[in-house]
Structures are given as structure tokens and as C-alpha cells.
Amino acid sequence: MTSYKSAHHHRIVNVASQRAPQRPCACCQTRHQPKLYTAQEALAGCGEHQPLTAAEIALFGVTARWLDELISRPNPALGRAGDVCPWTRRTLQLGRLFLASIPAREESCIDVSVLWLLEEFKALARADGALDPFRAIVAVFPLLPSESADACIVSAHARLKPSFLRHGLMLGEFYPSCEKPGLRAADFRPLRAPHALLVIRVMVEADLLFLTDRDEFLDAYLAVFGARGRSQLQQLVEQEPERIPPGREHALRARLV
């Protein structure tokens, strides 16, 4: 695996005084607050917060290798030039790709934990408010049984995605059995991962193709990108209508009126 060193080592800022108090989990009355580790800290098995368990160290290591050896490299099956994810390698180099462990099984515990990470992610934003695609949080789930982990991640993603979109953020689902095809190669499976993950990142203009299936998703995209987003939408409906979900072309064209 590549060794990443950066002159810009970003530590988590305590912003508890700047955010609303976290509501406790409905099932256990616990305020779940997962800690963030840089990829370097995670691979070392420790950080400034607390030691990691053996299961967490193993998951972090597998995840880091997947990010380095697949996601941040070109793939001939991708259908375009460049890395599978154009942002991952630079984010790793900047020390701004963080990993978090969510040792939970219950839906409410997972939801509270992921929404806490949403707040942590917002705290990592640039002070000048500029769009900053080079930051991400990858959450692993060491207690989810392998036979049910994929379905659990799909369900959590569906429940929580709207909360992230309201903040101009994306919540990605990755799991071993994911059948969603690549945007430019029907046989490529870019969302397959060695184990179930949720990934938090900034929304970018190219995300339009992930957000055309529901009005609220499309509205969130246009709220972030304004005229540039409308231009992307117009290009999609006029030049690539075959990439629009069935039954959605009329709704998309209505946004251009």
C-alpha cells in the first residue's frame, strides 16, 4: 500500500459548543459519538482518542487497502480514463480521509452514529466556505453479521440520504453484493466493497446522475449548484435522455422551464 505523508495534518476541532445537543439513541439512550481517525492513525491501530479493537484494526486495514488499490487507481472496466474515484488519492495525500467505527446493530444506534458523523464532517469544512471536495469519512460496522450487513447498509442509506442532501453532502453505500452498475460501464460494479461501508463526502456536479430518481434529491442538487446545475441537467435531458430513470424525464424537464 502507498505510504501517505502530508504537510497538512488536519486534527478534529471540538465544535460541541457550536452544534445542537445530540439526542440519545431511542433504543439504548446512549449518545453515540464515533471518533475519527486519519488513514495513517487507523492503520497504526491507535489515535489521539482511544485504542482500536482488533476487529476495528482489521476492518480499517482492509478498507484502507481497498481505497488505495482499487478506488484511487484507474480500472480498464471503468469506461473512462482516470481513477475510479477522482478525489480519493488527493484526499488521502492531504490527510483528510478519515475512518470511523460504528459498533452497532440496531437501526436507531446506527442512525444516531451516522448523523453524528454528518456534524463532524461539517466541522471539517474550509473556514472560507469554499467548495472542498477533498474530504471524506468512511464508516465501518464491526458488529454487523456478514449475512445481514449488506441489507442493513442499504436500509440505513435510504433512511439517512435525505438528511445529507439537505446539507449539500452525499452519503454513499458500498457493500460486497452491490449490483449497481458504473455510470459509463454497465458491467462494472464501483460500489462493491470488501465489507459494508457508508461514505460521507461533498456533493459535486457529476453527482446529478445519482440524484434524478426523486424530486427532493434533484432539488437538493440544484440548490447547491444553481445555474451550473441547471446547465448540467439540460445537457442530460437533451443529450443523454437514455440515462434518465424510467418515468422521470418529464419531471426533469419541468425543472428547466
C-alpha positions in Angstrom: 0.0 0.0 0.0 1.2 3.5 -0.7 2.5 5.5 2.2 0.8 8.8 2.6 2.5 11.7 4.2 1.2 15.3 4.3 2.5 18.6 5.4 -1.1 19.5 6.2 -2.2 17.3 9.1 -5.8 18.2 10.0 -7.0 17.4 13.5 -10.6 17.3 14.6 -11.8 20.5 16.1 -14.0 20.3 19.1 -17.2 22.0 17.9 -19.6 20.7 20.5 -20.3 24.2 21.6 -21.3 25.2 18.1 -23.9 22.4 17.5 -27.2 21.5 19.0 -27.0 18.8 21.7 -27.2 15.3 20.3 -30.3 13.4 21.1 -29.7 10.0 22.7 -30.4 6.8 20.8 -34.0 5.7 21.2 -33.2 2.1 21.9 -30.4 2.4 24.4 -30.5 6.1 25.5 -26.8 6.5 24.5 -25.3 9.4 22.7 -23.2 7.6 20.1 -20.3 9.8 19.0 -17.9 7.8 16.8 -14.3 9.0 16.8 -12.4 9.9 13.6 -9.0 8.6 12.7 -6.9 9.6 9.7 -6.0 6.7 7.4 -2.5 6.8 8.9 -3.8 6.6 12.5 -6.2 3.8 11.6 -3.5 1.7 10.1 -1.3 2.2 13.1 -4.2 0.9 15.3 -4.3 3.9 17.6 -5.0 7.6 17.6 -5.2 10.5 20.0 -8.7 9.4 21.1 -8.7 5.8 22.2 -7.2 2.5 21.1 -9.0 0.4 18.5 -10.2 -3.1 18.9 -8.7 -6.0 16.9 -11.8 -6.2 14.8 -11.7 -2.4 14.1 -8.0 -2.5 13.2 -8.7 -5.4 10.7 -11.6 -3.6 9.1 -9.7 -0.3 8.9 -6.7 -2.1 7.2 -8.9 -3.9 4.6 -10.7 -0.6 3.9 -7.5 1.4 3.5 -6.1 -1.1 1.1 -9.4 -1.1 -0.9 -9.3 2.7 -1.2 -5.6 2.7 -2.2 -5.5 -0.4 -4.5 -8.9 0.0 -6.3 -10.8 3.2 -5.7 -7.9 5.6 -6.2 -6.5 3.9 -9.3 -7.6 3.5 -12.9 -9.5 0.5 -13.9 -9.9 -0.7 -17.5 -13.5 -1.7 -16.9 -14.5 1.7 -15.7 -15.4 3.1 -19.1 -13.4 6.3 -18.8 -9.9 7.5 -18.2 -8.7 8.3 -14.7 -9.1 6.8 -11.2 -12.3 5.0 -10.2 -12.8 8.0 -7.8 -11.1 11.2 -9.0 -10.9 12.6 -5.4 -9.7 9.7 -3.2 -5.9 9.8 -3.8 -5.6 13.5 -3.2 -7.8 13.3 -0.1 -5.5 10.6 1.2 -2.4 12.6 0.5 -3.9 15.7 2.3 -4.6 13.6 5.4 -8.3 14.4 5.0 -9.7 11.0 4.6 -11.0 9.8 7.9 -12.2 6.4 9.1 -14.8 5.8 11.9 -16.1 2.7 13.5 -19.8 2.3 14.3 -20.0 -0.8 16.6 -23.8 -1.0 16.4 -26.5 -3.4 15.2 -29.8 -1.6 15.9 -31.2 0.8 13.4 -31.5 3.7 15.9 -28.0 3.3 17.1 -26.6 3.3 13.5 -28.7 6.4 12.7 -27.6 8.4 15.7 -24.0 7.5 15.0 -24.1 8.4 11.3 -25.8 11.7 11.9 -23.1 12.5 14.5 -20.6 11.9 11.7 -22.5 14.3 9.5 -21.9 17.0 12.1 -18.2 16.0 12.3 -17.9 16.2 8.5 -19.4 19.7 8.5 -16.9 20.7 11.1 -14.1 19.8 8.7 -15.3 22.3 6.1 -13.0 25.1 5.0 -13.3 28.3 7.0 -13.9 30.4 3.9 -16.9 28.3 2.9 -15.4 27.3 -0.5 -16.4 24.0 -2.1 -13.9 21.4 -0.8 -14.2 18.0 -2.4 -11.0 16.7 -0.7 -12.5 15.4 2.5 -14.3 12.2 3.3 -15.4 10.0 6.2 -15.6 6.2 5.7 -17.6 4.4 8.4 -17.2 0.7 9.1 -19.5 -1.6 11.1 -17.6 -4.2 13.0 -20.6 -5.8 14.7 -22.9 -6.3 11.8 -23.2 -10.0 10.9 -21.9 -10.7 7.4 -25.2 -12.4 6.3 -27.2 -9.2 7.1 -24.7 -6.4 6.8 -25.4 -5.5 3.1 -29.2 -5.2 3.7 -28.6 -3.2 6.8 -26.4 -0.7 4.9 -29.0 -0.4 2.0 -31.7 0.4 4.6 -29.6 2.9 6.5 -28.6 4.6 3.3 -32.2 5.0 2.3 -33.2 6.4 5.7 -30.3 8.8 6.0 -29.5 10.0 2.5 -32.1 12.9 2.6 -30.5 14.3 5.7 -27.2 14.6 4.0 -28.5 16.1 0.8 -30.1 18.9 2.8 -26.6 19.9 3.7 -25.2 19.6 0.2 -23.5 16.3 1.1 -23.6 12.7 -0.3 -23.9 9.5 1.7 -22.6 6.6 -0.3 -23.4 2.9 0.2 -20.8 0.3 -0.5 -21.1 -3.5 0.1 -19.9 -6.8 -1.3 -23.1 -7.7 -3.1 -23.9 -4.3 -4.7 -25.2 -4.7 -8.2 -25.5 -1.0 -9.2 -23.5 -0.5 -12.4 -21.0 2.1 -13.3 -22.1 5.3 -14.9 -20.3 4.5 -18.1 -19.8 0.8 -18.0 -22.8 -1.5 -17.3 -20.6 -4.4 -16.3 -18.5 -2.5 -13.8 -19.6 -2.5 -10.1 -17.9 0.5 -8.5 -20.0 0.3 -5.3 -18.7 -3.1 -4.3 -16.5 -3.1 -1.3 -14.9 -5.9 0.8 -17.4 -5.3 3.6 -20.3 -3.0 4.3 -19.5 0.8 4.4 -21.1 4.2 4.4 -19.1 7.1 2.9 -19.7 10.8 3.6 -18.4 13.2 1.0 -19.1 16.6 -0.6 -21.6 16.7 -3.4 -20.0 17.5 -6.8 -21.6 18.4 -10.2 -21.2 14.9 -11.6 -23.5 13.6 -8.9 -26.5 14.7 -10.9 -26.8 11.1 -12.3 -27.2 9.8 -8.7 -30.0 12.3 -7.9 -32.5 12.2 -10.7 -34.8 9.5 -9.3 -36.7 11.7 -6.8 -37.8 15.4 -6.9 -36.3 16.1 -3.4 -32.9 14.8 -4.5 -32.9 16.8 -7.7 -34.0 20.0 -5.8 -31.1 19.5 -3.3 -28.7 19.3 -6.2 -30.0 22.4 -7.9 -29.9 24.3 -4.6 -26.2 23.6 -4.3 -25.1 24.3 -7.9 -27.7 26.8 -9.2 -27.2 27.8 -12.8 -24.3 25.4 -13.3 -26.6 22.6 -12.1 -29.4 23.6 -14.4 -26.9 23.5 -17.3 -25.8 20.0 -16.3 -29.5 19.0 -16.1 -30.2 20.5 -19.5 -27.3 18.7 -21.1 -28.6 15.4 -19.6 -32.1 15.7 -20.8 -31.2 16.9 -24.3 -28.1 14.8 -25.0 -28.3 11.7 -22.8 -32.0 11.0 -22.1 -31.3 7.3 -22.0 -29.5 7.8 -18.7 -32.6 9.2 -17.0 -34.6 6.7 -14.8 -37.8 5.5 -16.4 -40.7 7.8 -15.9 -38.6 10.7 -14.7 -37.8 12.7 -17.9 -41.0 14.9 -17.6 -40.1 15.9 -14.0 -36.5 16.7 -15.0 -37.6 18.8 -18.0 -40.1 20.7 -15.7 -37.1 21.9 -13.7 -35.8 23.7 -16.8 -38.9 25.7 -17.5 
